[in-house]
Amino acid sequence: MKRLLIGLMLWLVWPLGIGLAEDVPSSSYEWQAEAFDMAALFEVDLVKVVDGDTAYFLTEDSREVKARFLLIDTPELRHPKTGKQPLSDEAKARVSELLEDADQIYLEYDIGSRLDKYQRDLVYVWADDVLVQEVLAAEGLADVTYIYPPNTRYLEFLDEAKDFAQVERQGLWGLPSAFESLDDGDSANAVANQFEGGGDNSTSSDSADYQTVYIAPLSGTKYHLDERCRGLKKAASVEALTLEEAMAQGYDLCGYEK
C-alpha cells in the first residue's frame, strides 16, 4: 500500500517536474577564484576604463596605475589592422559595470614581472570578491592568453571559465570567427597610410604600427605624432607608446596634426 501511494504521488508530480526542468538553464557558472592572499591586495579608485582589459586607477597614496589585466585579451575597440572587433563595446561596458557597481576595487600583482613593455601594471582586478578576468572569460568576452609564467596564479580558474564559455557558445565563442573586424578596415588602413611615403616616417603599414606616438591619458582621447604638439601643452602628464597601442585603446589622431 505504501509503495502504491508513493507511486501515485510520483505520477502526479512528474509532469510538473518536467515543466520546471525546462525553465532551468542547462548549466550555469559559479565564480571560483578566491584571493590567494588578501594582504597582497591593495584598494584603488577607478579613474577610467579604456577597454575590456585596460583601465586607469588611483591608489590611496595618489599613485596613478595604468593597468593591463593579466591573462586575458578582449576584442579591440580600434585595432590598427582589423578595425573595430566584435563585442569590444560589450567587453568595455561589462568591465565598467563591474567596477562602477563594486563597493571596493582591489588590484593584485603576481610573483613575476609587474610591468609590460608599455610600462603598464600587470594586475588581477577584483570587484569586491569577484575576479573581473574570470567574469569576462566565463561570459565569452575575453580569451585566456598572454600567459607568461610565473604570472599564472589564477590561470586554472580562468581556463575553466573559458571552457564553460566555449561549451555554452557564449560571447566570442558563438561567433563565426572571433577577434575579426566589424568593418572593412578602411579606417585602420587610412591611419597606417599616413606614415607611408612620409620621408623619415614609416614606409609600411606593419612598421607604422610601431611608430611612437604620444598621449595625455587623463586629458583627452587623441594621440599625437609630435610630443611638442599644441594639443599636449596643457596636459598634466604625457606617455609615449606605439601607434598600434594608442589605436587599440581608442585614441584618434590629434586635429592639429591631420
MARDO-616045 format. One record per residue: residue number from 1; x, y, z of N, C-alpha, C in turn. Coordinates in pm, whole numbers, always signed. Each point is the difference from the previous one (the first is absolute). Layout:
N
[NUM,[X,Y,Z],[X,Y,Z],[X,Y,Z]]
...
# end
This chain:
258
[1,[+83,-120,+0],[-83,+120,+0],[+87,+126,+0]]
[2,[+105,-2,+83],[+91,+113,+11],[+67,+27,-135]]
[3,[+43,-108,-67],[+65,+15,-130],[-98,+56,-104]]
[4,[-125,-43,+11],[-102,+48,-91],[-21,+151,+16]]
[5,[-4,+47,+125],[-18,+143,+25],[+117,+81,-53]]
[6,[+122,-52,+20],[+119,+70,-49],[-2,+7,-151]]
[7,[-39,-112,-63],[-8,-3,-146],[-102,+99,-52]]
[8,[-115,+10,+69],[-104,+93,-41],[+49,+145,+11]]
[9,[+71,+33,+109],[+52,+134,+19],[+101,+37,-109]]
[10,[+86,-94,-34],[+99,+25,-105],[-68,+22,-134]]
[11,[-106,-76,-24],[-72,+14,-127],[-66,+137,-10]]
[12,[-51,+51,+114],[-68,+129,+1],[+98,+116,-19]]
[13,[+118,-6,+61],[+94,+111,-8],[+93,-8,-120]]
[14,[+3,-112,-68],[+93,-17,-112],[-15,+107,-110]]
[15,[-122,+29,-46],[-12,+106,-102],[+49,+134,+50]]
[16,[-27,+35,+128],[+48,+125,+57],[+152,+5,+1]]
[17,[+62,-111,+33],[+147,-6,+3],[+59,+24,-136]]
[18,[-68,-53,-104],[+50,+22,-136],[-7,+148,-34]]
[19,[-112,+64,+36],[-16,+142,-29],[+105,+83,+69]]
[20,[+32,-31,+125],[+102,+75,+72],[+136,-18,-64]]
[21,[+31,-122,-40],[+130,-28,-59],[+21,+80,-128]]
[22,[-110,+22,-76],[+13,+73,-124],[+32,+147,+24]]
[23,[-37,+52,+117],[+24,+141,+31],[+140,+24,+56]]
[24,[+71,-104,+35],[+132,+14,+61],[+105,-7,-110]]
[25,[+96,+94,-3],[+105,-5,-102],[+74,-132,+6]]
[26,[+54,-42,-115],[+69,-128,-6],[+121,-4,+92]]
[27,[+63,+113,+18],[+115,+7,+91],[+25,+145,+36]]
[28,[+71,+21,+107],[+35,+135,+42],[+141,-3,+58]]
[29,[+59,+118,+7],[+137,+8,+49],[+3,+73,+133]]
[30,[+71,-55,+95],[+17,+64,+130],[+144,+47,+14]]
[31,[+16,+124,+45],[+135,+55,+15],[+78,-84,+101]]
[32,[+122,-36,-38],[+80,-90,+82],[+125,+65,+60]]
[33,[+55,+97,-69],[+126,+59,+45],[-18,+73,+133]]
[34,[+94,-21,+89],[+6,+71,+127],[+140,+59,+15]]
[35,[+8,+115,+60],[+129,+67,+14],[+101,-90,+71]]
[36,[+116,-14,-60],[+105,-86,+55],[+49,+51,+135]]
[37,[+13,+132,+11],[+47,+61,+124],[-63,+139,+11]]
[38,[-99,+14,+86],[-71,+128,+12],[+94,+115,+34]]
[39,[+107,-32,+73],[+93,+105,+40],[+77,+57,-120]]
[40,[+4,-77,-109],[+73,+45,-118],[-84,+90,-90]]
[41,[-130,+8,+26],[-88,+85,-79],[+10,+145,+47]]
[42,[-10,+93,-92],[-3,+141,+42],[-118,+69,-67]]
[43,[-67,+82,+80],[-123,+63,-47],[+30,+120,-88]]
[44,[-83,+19,-103],[+17,+111,-92],[-137,+59,-34]]
[45,[+4,+117,-61],[-120,+62,-55],[+9,-4,-151]]
[46,[-112,-19,-65],[-4,-2,-145],[+12,+142,-54]]
[47,[+88,+18,-99],[+12,+127,-69],[-69,-8,-136]]
[48,[+38,-101,-79],[-56,-12,-134],[+19,-141,-51]]
[49,[-103,-55,-62],[+10,-128,-71],[+35,+30,-145]]
[50,[+109,-56,-48],[+44,+23,-137],[-68,-98,-94]]
[51,[+7,-128,+36],[-65,-105,-78],[-19,-120,+91]]
[52,[-23,-117,-58],[-31,-116,+82],[+114,-54,+83]]
[53,[+124,+39,-29],[+112,-53,+78],[+99,+108,+44]]
[54,[-41,+126,-5],[+87,+109,+41],[-82,+107,+71]]
[55,[+54,+53,+109],[-69,+107,+73],[+101,+79,+81]]
[56,[-41,+119,+41],[+81,+85,+87],[-61,+0,+139]]
[57,[+88,-8,+100],[-43,+4,+139],[+86,+99,+78]]
[58,[-49,+35,+117],[+76,+87,+90],[+10,-68,+135]]
[59,[+123,-12,+51],[+21,-66,+129],[-30,+97,+114]]
[60,[-1,-53,+121],[-29,+84,+117],[+107,+106,+23]]
[61,[+122,-23,-50],[+106,+101,+13],[+14,+83,-128]]
[62,[-108,+3,-80],[-11,+86,-119],[+95,-41,-112]]
[63,[+39,-125,-4],[+81,-49,-112],[-94,-47,-110]]
[64,[+27,+45,-121],[-82,-42,-114],[+49,-135,-53]]
[65,[-92,-92,-19],[+33,-132,-51],[-69,-20,-135]]
[66,[+81,-16,-104],[-55,-38,-129],[+6,-152,-6]]
[67,[-113,-63,+15],[-4,-145,+22],[-32,-77,-127]]
[68,[+77,-105,-22],[-30,-99,-104],[-39,-128,+72]]
[69,[-120,-51,-26],[-52,-115,+72],[+76,-126,-40]]
[70,[+53,-69,+97],[+79,-120,-26],[-84,-114,-60]]
[71,[+64,-75,-90],[-47,-130,-51],[-121,+5,-92]]
[72,[-45,+118,-40],[-113,+5,-92],[+27,+97,-114]]
[73,[-78,-15,-105],[+2,+93,-112],[-144,+19,-45]]
[74,[-44,+125,-10],[-136,+28,-44],[+3,+65,-137]]
[75,[-111,-3,-73],[-4,+61,-133],[+35,+149,+6]]
[76,[+67,+46,-106],[+48,+138,-5],[-109,+94,-53]]
[77,[-10,+116,+61],[-93,+101,-48],[+45,+58,-134]]
[78,[+131,+8,-18],[+53,+57,-123],[+136,-61,-30]]
[79,[-3,-116,-61],[+126,-68,-33],[+55,+59,-129]]
[80,[+131,+29,-4],[+57,+66,-118],[-9,-82,-128]]
[81,[-13,-131,+11],[-8,-84,-119],[-143,-45,-30]]
[82,[-74,-38,+100],[-132,-59,-24],[-116,+95,+32]]
[83,[+31,+119,+54],[-108,+91,+35],[-68,-41,+130]]
[84,[-127,+35,+12],[-75,-32,+121],[-39,-147,+0]]
[85,[+30,-69,+109],[-26,-143,+7],[-132,-29,+73]]
[86,[-65,-110,-36],[-129,-35,+63],[+12,-10,+152]]
[87,[-101,+52,+68],[-14,-6,+146],[+100,+87,+75]]
[88,[+70,+89,-70],[+93,+90,+69],[-76,+98,+89]]
[89,[-110,+53,-50],[-81,+90,+83],[-57,-73,+121]]
[90,[-46,-123,-24],[-60,-78,+109],[+103,-33,+108]]
[91,[+123,-32,-40],[+105,-30,+97],[+32,+122,+85]]
[92,[+13,+116,-64],[+27,+123,+74],[-116,+33,+94]]
[93,[-122,-14,-50],[-118,+31,+83],[-10,-93,+119]]
[94,[+34,-127,-19],[-8,-96,+111],[+103,+34,+109]]
[95,[+120,+36,-41],[+102,+40,+98],[-46,+124,+75]]
[96,[-52,+98,-73],[-49,+123,+63],[-110,-32,+102]]
[97,[-91,-89,-38],[-109,-38,+90],[+52,-65,+127]]
[98,[+90,-95,-16],[+54,-72,+116],[+72,+95,+95]]
[99,[+82,+90,-55],[+81,+87,+84],[-82,+115,+60]]
[100,[-93,+53,-77],[-81,+111,+52],[-100,-46,+106]]
[101,[-44,-126,-10],[-97,-53,+96],[+66,-55,+127]]
[102,[+131,-19,-5],[+70,-61,+115],[+12,+100,+115]]
[103,[-10,-52,+121],[+24,+84,+118],[+148,+28,+16]]
[104,[+82,-102,-28],[+146,+18,+3],[+61,-63,-125]]
[105,[+105,+63,-47],[+78,-54,-112],[+141,-27,+51]]
[106,[+50,-119,-30],[+135,-36,+43],[+82,-45,-120]]
[107,[+129,+30,+4],[+95,-50,-98],[+96,-95,+69]]
[108,[+55,-91,-79],[+91,-101,+56],[+108,-32,-103]]
[109,[+126,+6,+42],[+109,-42,-86],[+24,-150,+18]]
[110,[+63,-61,-100],[+45,-138,+13],[+148,+3,+40]]
[111,[+66,-114,-4],[+138,-6,+49],[+102,+33,-108]]
[112,[-46,+10,-126],[+92,+32,-109],[+8,+148,-27]]
[113,[+28,+36,-125],[+13,+140,-38],[-127,+78,+32]]
[114,[+19,+121,+49],[-114,+86,+34],[-34,+99,-111]]
[115,[+85,+10,-102],[-22,+94,-109],[+16,-69,-134]]
[116,[-79,+43,-99],[+22,-51,-135],[+90,+97,-75]]
[117,[+21,-25,-129],[+95,+83,-76],[-50,+142,-19]]
[118,[-128,+23,+22],[-56,+134,-10],[-6,+69,+136]]
[119,[+63,-61,+99],[+4,+54,+137],[-138,+5,+66]]
[120,[-86,-94,-39],[-129,-13,+67],[+13,-102,+112]]
[121,[-71,+24,+109],[+3,-94,+113],[-81,-125,-36]]
[122,[+63,-115,+14],[-66,-128,-27],[-67,-49,+128]]
[123,[-133,-5,+0],[-72,-24,+125],[-122,-90,-21]]
[124,[-41,-61,+111],[-133,-59,+10],[-90,+108,+59]]
[125,[-123,+4,-47],[-92,+105,+43],[-120,-64,+69]]
[126,[-26,+46,+123],[-109,-55,+79],[-108,+106,+19]]
[127,[-122,-35,-34],[-116,+84,+31],[-66,-63,+122]]
[128,[+25,+58,+116],[-34,-63,+128],[+73,-134,+6]]
[129,[-72,-113,+4],[+68,-130,+10],[-7,-79,-130]]
[130,[-28,+66,-111],[-11,-68,-129],[+117,+42,-89]]
[131,[+67,-97,-60],[+111,+28,-89],[-55,+41,-137]]
[132,[+28,+121,-39],[-56,+54,-125],[+40,-86,-120]]
[133,[+124,-45,-3],[+45,-85,-111],[-85,-126,-12]]
[134,[-39,-58,+112],[-79,-123,-4],[-139,+27,-57]]
[135,[-58,+113,+36],[-132,+36,-54],[+7,+13,-152]]
[136,[+100,+73,-49],[+13,+21,-143],[+23,-131,-75]]
[137,[+81,-87,+58],[+26,-129,-65],[-125,-87,-2]]
[138,[-74,-4,+110],[-119,-85,+9],[-112,+49,-91]]
[139,[-5,+130,-24],[-106,+57,-83],[+41,+11,-147]]
[140,[+117,-52,-33],[+44,-1,-138],[+39,+136,-53]]
[141,[+37,+91,+89],[+43,+133,-42],[+151,+14,+0]]
[142,[+70,-107,+35],[+146,+4,+1],[+55,-139,-30]]
[143,[+112,-2,-69],[+75,-124,-18],[+104,-8,+112]]
[144,[+37,-119,+38],[+105,-19,+100],[+132,-20,-75]]
[145,[+85,+100,+8],[+123,-2,-78],[+103,+93,+65]]
[146,[+110,+26,-72],[+112,+75,+57],[+42,-63,+133]]
[147,[+32,-126,-8],[+37,-78,+119],[+153,-5,+10]]
[148,[+52,+73,+96],[+145,+7,+18],[+34,-37,+144]]
[149,[+37,-127,+24],[+38,-41,+136],[+113,+88,+50]]
[150,[+2,+27,+131],[-84,-60,+104],[-129,+77,+31]]
[151,[-42,+93,-88],[-124,+72,+25],[-121,-84,-42]]
[152,[-25,-105,+74],[-106,-94,-37],[-86,-40,+120]]
[153,[-6,+83,+101],[-63,-37,+127],[-144,-50,-16]]
[154,[-78,+64,-84],[-141,-38,-13],[-32,-62,-136]]
[155,[+103,-48,-67],[-18,-55,-135],[-98,-117,-2]]
[156,[+7,-87,+100],[-89,-116,+4],[-147,+43,+0]]
[157,[-31,+101,+80],[-138,+48,+7],[-44,+64,-131]]
[158,[+91,+75,-62],[-34,+67,-125],[-18,-102,-113]]
[159,[+82,-104,+0],[-16,-105,-100],[-137,-68,+13]]
[160,[-41,-26,+123],[-131,-62,+22],[-112,+93,-44]]
[161,[+16,+128,+26],[-101,+98,-43],[-8,+5,-152]]
[162,[+115,-1,-66],[+2,+1,-146],[-63,-127,-56]]
[163,[+33,-115,+59],[-59,-127,-45],[-152,+6,+7]]
[164,[-52,+57,+109],[-145,+14,+15],[-57,+85,-112]]
[165,[+64,+114,-26],[-49,+90,-105],[+1,-66,-137]]
[166,[+104,-80,-26],[+7,-66,-129],[-107,-108,-15]]
[167,[-21,-78,+106],[-102,-104,-6],[-139,+62,-18]]
[168,[-25,+109,+70],[-130,+67,-7],[-10,+97,-118]]
[169,[+110,+13,-75],[+5,+92,-115],[-37,+141,+41]]
[170,[+59,+42,+109],[-23,+134,+52],[+87,+101,-73]]
[171,[-55,+119,-24],[+79,+111,-50],[+79,-32,-125]]
[172,[+132,+17,+10],[+90,-21,-113],[-13,-139,-61]]
[173,[-27,-97,+86],[-1,-139,-46],[-131,-37,-70]]
[174,[-94,+93,-5],[-121,-20,-77],[+6,+68,-135]]
[175,[+112,+67,-29],[+18,+68,-127],[+68,-92,-101]]
[176,[-21,+25,-129],[+69,-81,-102],[+151,+7,+14]]
[177,[+51,+119,+34],[+143,+17,+20],[+24,+116,+94]]
[178,[+69,-25,+109],[+24,+104,+101],[+117,+88,-40]]
[179,[+5,+118,+59],[+110,+95,-15],[+24,+41,-145]]
[180,[-109,+13,-76],[+11,+54,-134],[-68,+135,-4]]
[181,[+0,+62,-117],[-51,+136,-12],[-151,+4,-12]]
[182,[-59,+110,+51],[-141,+27,-22],[-20,+81,-127]]
[183,[+109,+54,-56],[-10,+77,-123],[+105,-49,-98]]
[184,[+22,+75,-106],[+93,-45,-104],[+143,+39,+29]]
[185,[+24,+64,+114],[+136,+35,+37],[+54,+123,-70]]
[186,[-85,+72,-75],[+49,+117,-74],[+59,+106,+91]]
[187,[-65,+21,+117],[+50,+104,+91],[+137,-35,+53]]
[188,[+22,-128,+29],[+131,-42,+49],[+105,+17,-108]]
[189,[-35,-36,-126],[+96,+15,-108],[+31,+146,-26]]
[190,[-99,+86,+16],[+22,+142,-23],[+102,+57,+97]]
[191,[-11,-41,+126],[+96,+48,+99],[+139,-50,-31]]
[192,[+10,-129,-36],[+130,-55,-34],[+60,+74,-119]]
[193,[-84,+39,-96],[+48,+66,-120],[+55,+139,+28]]
[194,[-34,+57,+115],[+54,+131,+35],[+152,-5,+10]]
[195,[+53,-119,+26],[+144,-14,+22],[+72,-52,-124]]
[196,[-74,-24,-109],[+62,-52,-121],[+44,+115,-89]]
[197,[+122,-8,-49],[+50,+105,-88],[+21,+132,+71]]
[198,[+25,-3,+129],[+9,+123,+79],[+141,+32,+43]]
[199,[+98,-15,-87],[+137,+37,+36],[+55,-89,+107]]
[200,[+23,+56,+119],[+61,-75,+109],[-99,-92,+69]]
[201,[-128,+13,-32],[-98,-84,+65],[+3,-140,-57]]
[202,[-84,-87,+54],[-1,-140,-39],[-43,-15,-146]]
[203,[+45,-105,-68],[-33,-21,-140],[-88,-121,-22]]
[204,[-55,-61,+102],[-92,-112,-17],[-99,-1,+114]]
[205,[-116,-64,-23],[-103,-2,+104],[+47,-78,+121]]
[206,[+83,-103,-20],[+49,-77,+114],[+89,+85,+88]]
[207,[+94,+74,-61],[+89,+82,+81],[-74,+119,+58]]
[208,[-107,+44,-68],[-79,+111,+53],[-62,-35,+134]]
[209,[-34,-126,+18],[-58,-43,+127],[+92,+30,+118]]
[210,[+131,+3,-27],[+97,+18,+108],[+56,+142,+4]]
[211,[-60,+91,-78],[+36,+141,+8],[-28,+51,+140]]
[212,[+92,+74,+57],[-22,+56,+133],[-93,+119,-8]]
[213,[-103,-1,+83],[-93,+113,+9],[-13,+36,+148]]
[214,[-73,+109,+26],[-7,+53,+136],[-146,+26,+39]]
[215,[-33,-31,+125],[-135,+21,+50],[+5,+71,+135]]
[216,[-110,+63,+34],[-20,+57,+134],[-114,-79,+63]]
[217,[+30,-107,+72],[-101,-97,+40],[-115,+54,+84]]
[218,[+22,+108,+72],[-107,+52,+86],[-64,+126,-57]]
[219,[+37,+38,-120],[-59,+121,-58],[-8,-11,-151]]
[220,[-100,-71,-46],[-21,-8,-143],[+8,-141,-54]]
[221,[-47,-13,-123],[-3,-130,-67],[+73,+4,-133]]
[222,[+101,+87,-11],[+75,+14,-123],[+144,-48,+19]]
[223,[+56,-58,-107],[+143,-28,+2],[+70,+104,-88]]
[224,[+129,+20,+26],[+75,+107,-64],[+128,-56,-60]]
[225,[+32,+44,-120],[+121,-46,-66],[+124,+71,+53]]
[226,[-21,+121,+52],[+110,+83,+51],[-28,+30,+147]]
[227,[+95,-29,+86],[-21,+25,+143],[-5,+148,+33]]
[228,[+32,+85,-97],[-11,+145,+20],[-129,+56,-61]]
[229,[-89,-88,-40],[-125,+41,-63],[-78,+96,+90]]
[230,[-70,+95,-61],[-80,+97,+76],[-104,-71,+88]]
[231,[-47,-114,-46],[-102,-73,+74],[+49,-57,+131]]
[232,[+130,+1,+22],[+56,-55,+124],[+47,+107,+98]]
[233,[-13,+126,-38],[+58,+107,+82],[-58,+7,+140]]
[234,[-128,-29,+15],[-64,+10,+131],[-13,-135,+70]]
[235,[+61,-103,-56],[-12,-133,+58],[+78,-11,+131]]
[236,[-61,-63,+100],[+68,-19,+128],[+112,-101,-11]]
[237,[-19,-100,-85],[+104,-101,-21],[-12,-54,-142]]
[238,[+114,-41,-55],[+5,-50,-137],[+68,-136,+0]]
[239,[-56,-93,-79],[+57,-134,-11],[+33,-29,-145]]
[240,[+110,-71,-22],[+38,-45,-133],[-39,-147,-14]]
[241,[-56,-34,-115],[-36,-138,-29],[-6,-17,-150]]
[242,[-28,-120,-47],[-4,-23,-143],[-135,+42,-57]]
[243,[-2,+24,-130],[-126,+33,-67],[-101,-113,+19]]
[244,[+47,-123,-13],[-90,-114,+17],[-65,+2,+137]]
[245,[+79,+26,+103],[-52,+1,+136],[-98,+116,+19]]
[246,[+34,+117,-54],[-88,+116,+15],[-135,-24,-65]]
[247,[+1,-56,-120],[-125,-25,-71],[-80,-110,+67]]
[248,[+69,-100,+53],[-70,-108,+69],[-73,+51,+123]]
[249,[+51,+109,+58],[-62,+59,+118],[-105,+106,-36]]
[250,[-24,+18,-129],[-107,+90,-42],[+42,+143,-28]]
[251,[+131,+27,-8],[+46,+136,-26],[-6,+31,-151]]
[252,[-36,+126,-32],[-2,+49,-138],[+113,+101,-18]]
[253,[+35,+21,-127],[+106,+97,-32],[-46,+141,+37]]
[254,[+88,+76,+61],[-27,+139,+39],[-37,+84,-121]]
[255,[-99,+88,+16],[-46,+85,-109],[+105,+94,-53]]
[256,[+95,+41,+82],[+105,+89,-45],[+96,-68,-98]]
[257,[+3,-132,+2],[+99,-73,-80],[-60,-75,-118]]
[258,[-130,+16,-22],[-62,-68,-115],[+38,+68,-129]]
# end
